[in-house]
Amino acid sequence: MKLRRKRRFRLGNRSARRLARRMLLQLPALVTLVLKLLRDRRVSTADRALFLAVLAYVITPADLLPDFIAVLGLVDDLYLVGLALSRLFGRAGPDILLEHWSGDPRTLGWFVGSVEELGSLLPGSIRRVLRRTTASRAVA
């Protein structure tokens, strides 16, 4: 008689987790970049406000997916931060990003291109809800 192993619930794939780890190593440079972008008057006020609103959402206990729901509660926060960063970086433009980036420009290019890839950690239905939520708040 064979014993069946219980399948562990796995969210995302290995490449997405590897990407998240690599991004964490760039965290000090990222924090510096974001702080400089938030102070830069050439960056849209709406984009800066959206990023700050997402940070406030992440910090507050009220969540679309509560943090006590295993991994999903934290992943929605991470995904929203990724969306807000993607918008902030995309709208700031490469010249402003390079001006404020303290590391290797290739690393910045890789990082900017990879931010939204974190979304692969979430199921498609949840990604769509989060996208609609951030899009409607960005317009408001």
Salt bridges, closest charged atoms under 4 A:
ASP40 OD2 - ARG42 NH2 2.68
ASP40 OD2 - HIS100 NE2 2.73
ASP47 OD1 - ARG87 NE 2.54
ASP47 OD1 - ARG91 NH1 3.68
GLU99 OE2 - ARG42 NH2 2.83
ASP104 OD2 - ARG106 NH2 3.02
GLU116 OE2 - ARG131 NH2 2.36
